[in-house]
């Protein structure tokens, strides 16, 4: 008789546990976007995936933990991933950064996160604010690494000037109920902004 070593009885294998957590986050986001955070119960999330509440609690401490997991996957923190590989050319970096952030934020999961934030008044949520500040800090470090014209502003100024219009476009046009036309508007605005910003840096 074969046995699995290192796993407690009743616990799913690691790969299965990861799949279940992802399914729970995706189910929660769908319900959050439809009903709001307050209007979605733990029971409803578990039922959406066809699981019991006890199985959900084996993966998450509660609804807040699921929300935090969703924000880590599709919140402003994803902007820091786009900063991880920095091209030597400032203009190339700006356009690459904007393109990567746009792709990350124009997904069903990311659009559901935006609907949740807007619907439930979570714009001032500490976790969201921390993610934005983290992205701005990393962007400022990138700008500080280049010998740019001081008249353009400080590295902090440049970081905010680049990210703010992109985040604004996300808020307006990259939410769960966005039409294809609205999503295309977001793509146009973000791409145009990045191109203009890049040209400003190299003048």
Secondary structure, DSSP 8 states (H G I E B T S, - for coil): ----TT--TT---HHHHHHHHHHHHHHHHHHHHHH-STT--HHHHHHHHT--HHHHHHH-SSHHHHHHHHHHHHSTTHHHHTTSS--SSHHHHHHHHHHHHHHHHSSHHHHHHHHHHHHTTGGG-HHHHHHHHHHHHHHHHHHHTS---GGG--HHHHHHHHHHHHHHHHHHHSSTT--HHHHHHHHHHHHHHHHHHHHHHH-
